[in-house]
Amino acid sequence: MQLAQKIRQEIKDATGCPASVGISYNVLLARMCTREAKPNGQFYLPFNPSEAVQQFIGWFIKLYLAH
């Protein structure tokens, strides 16, 4: 998480733009984590299958209710 914070700060210093970072054990979940981190944040989903399923179901319900 410290590396993500450092990268976000370097982007902010170089461009003046905020950046969001999602971290997980595969690309699909990392992209979903990035969406959860927006705007200008970071979100980490560790490798824990039961927790990953719970997070995924929560995101799905949130997206479903938003539309």
C-alpha angles and dihedrals in degrees: 000000000000090000091052091050091049092050091048090051092049090052090049092049094047100042108014088234124121119238133204124212130200120191127190142130097271137031097250094054092042089056090049089049090052089053090051090049094056129146105043100320145099133240129191125198110189123210101273110128096205092048091046091053091049091050092047092050090048092052092047093051092046092051092045093051092046092061 
